[in-house]
Amino acid sequence: MSPEDTPPDEPEPEPGPPPRMFGPVYWTAIAFAVLCILGGLVIARFGPVWLAPATDHPTATESLGERPDSR
């Protein structure tokens, strides 16, 4: 018998449980991504209102006066 054919003196250790795929770091990253998306939606929706320059006169309802007819 050759040394390669002889059984080892110590049995190989059994593998432990498989690693957790969805640990706390994963859920923290998912929560951060959701917060970033929600923050972007809030800025897109309310940013023009909150960051608009303050004016004393309304520009959307202002009359343009007499204008020539378009062709």
N, C-alpha and C positions, 0 to 999 in steps of 0.2 A: 504494500500500500504506500502511496506517496503522501506527502504532507497535505496536498491539496484535497485528497479524498477523505481525510479524517475529519470528523465533526469538530466544530470549535468547542473550546472548553467552556466558554460563557455563551449563553444564548443571546441573540441580538435583542436589544430592548424593543418593546412593542411601541409602535408609533402612538403619539398622544392624540387627543381629539383634534379635528381639523380646525384651522384658525377661523375666527369669526370674521365674516365678510362685512357685516354691517355693524361696526363698532361705534363708539362715541365720536370718533374723528369723522367718520362718514356722515353721521347725522348732523354734526356741527357744520360741515361743509354744505350739506343740503339746505340747512336753515339759513346759512349766510347767502346762498344763491337765491333763495326765495325772497329774503329781505332786500337784496339788490334789485331783483325784478320789481318788487312792489315799490321800492323807492323810485325807480325809473318811471313807473306808471304814475306815481304821485307828482313827480316833477313835470312829466309831460302834460298832465291834466291841469295842475294848479300853478305851474311855473310862470306862464304868461300873465296870470292874474296877480300873483304875489310879487313878481319882479318887474311889473310894468312901471314906467316912469309916471309919477304923479303929475297930472295936468289939471288946470282949472277949467278947461273948456272941453266939452265932448267932441271928439273928432268923427265918430261914426255917424252921428245924426246931423252933422254940420251941412248946410246947404252949399252947393257949389256955384250957385248963382246962374246967370244966363250962360248957356253953352250953345254953340252952333250944333245943328243937327248933323249926325254922322252920315256918311255916304252909304 
